[in-house]
Structure formats: C-alpha cells, structure tokens
Amino acid sequence: AAAMRGSENNDPISPQGFLSNNSGGILAGISNGEPLILRVAVKPIPSIHKEQQTVDIHNKARSIKVGGRHDISAIPRIVPVCEAMVRLTLADHLLRQLPLEQVREAIHRTAAQ
C-alpha cells in the first residue's frame, strides 16, 4: 500500500457495497467488512553456505560456514503461523469489546455448531 497512489488504494463504494478491495479490508486501521488481505515479509533464513564473520565465547574473531540447511523446515510453517497470529490478534481485539457474558454465549454457540 505504501507504494500505491491514493486512487489505486481507495475502494469505491456503491449502494451494494465496496466495488473493490484494494485496501486489503482495512480503512484507517478499521475493518471495512471485506476479506482481510495481508502481505507478509519474512527475514531470510540465516544458515547460508557463505563464510561469515563472528566471535567465539572468548570474544575472539572467527569465521563460520554452515554446512547444510538446518532451518529449511521453517519455510512451510510461515503461512500457518502468520494465519494463526492474525486470528489470535483479531480474537483478542474482539474480546476486548465484549462483556464476559456475551463471550460465554458466543463460545457456547460455536461449540454447539
């Protein structure tokens, strides 16, 4: 969104609702009722086959070269972890808005389905 023009990010509204979802479901930090679209950036995996400078436990300069990809298993987990964190955050904010009795009723309704 930061690289978009306002005209590209804005979502025209008609009597039937929004005509697009360019803003990803969020307007001014508030959900507009459209599906949320998230773009996630993840830092590169640190174990690479290139020699890198470091220090040992005695603070002596050393170099290290990792043989193998020991953290490659993180890649398939990124999407479900991001989805879970978004759901947890949304649920947390929802619970902040509801009285305890309404939360209990919602839990019972969900459990009954």
N, C-alpha and C positions, 0 to 999 in steps of 0.2 A: 504494500500500500504506500510505503514511503516514496517509491519511485513513480507512482501514478499521479496523473493530474486529477484535480477535483472532479472534472467531468467524467473521468474514467472510473473513479471510485464511487461516485454517487449512484444511488439506486432510485430511479424514477418510481413514483407511486401513482397508482390508478385507483379508482373506486373498488377494484377487485383485489388490491394489494400491491406489493412490490413487483415491478416488471423485470427486475434482475436481482442478483445477489453479489454484486461486485465488491461490496464492503465486507463480505465474509460473515454476515449475520450480526455484526456489531456496529452500532452507530453511537458515537460519543461514549463508548465504554458500556453501553447497554444493549442487550439482545433486542433485535428488531423482529424476532419471531421466525426468521429464516434459518435454514440449517447453518450451523457454525462451520466455517472453513478455516482450518489452521494451517499455517506454513511453519514448519519446524526446521531449525538448523541445529546440527549436532557437531560437536568438535571432532576432528579426525582422531582415529584410533592411534594411540601413542607408540605402540610397538611396531617399529619400521625396521627395514633391513639396512638402514644407513647408520654409519657410525656417528655417535653423538657425544658431546662433552658433558661430564658430570663430576661429582666429587664422591669420595668414599666416606666411611664412617669416621675417618681421621681427618677429614676436610682436605684431602689430597686430590689434586686434579687427576681425573681418569677419563677414559673413553669407554663407551659401551656400545655394543652392536647386538641387537636382539636376533636370535636365530629362531625363526618361526613366528607364526601369528597366534599368540596365546589368547587374545581377546577378540578374535573374529566372531565369536558367538554373540557379541553384543549387537551386531547388526540386525538379525531377525527380531530382536526383542525391542527395538526402538519404537516401532509403531504401537504395539500393545501397551508399553509403559507410558507413552505420551497420551494415548486414549484413556488409560486408567487415571492418570493425573488430572486430565481435563474433567473427567466425570467426578472425581473426588472434589475438585475445586468448585465445580458447579453445585454439587450436593451441599458442600459446606456453606456456600453463599445462600442457597435456598433455605437451609436450616436456620440460618441467622434471621430470616424474615418471618418464620412461622412460630406461633406459640406451640408449646410442647404437646398439647392435646391434638392439634392438627397434624403434627409429625407422627404421633402414635396412630391416628386414623389412617394416614397415608401408608404407613408401614403395614397395617392390617389389611387395607385394600389391596396392596401389592402382593402380599403373601397369599391372599385368597384367589388371586388370578392364576 
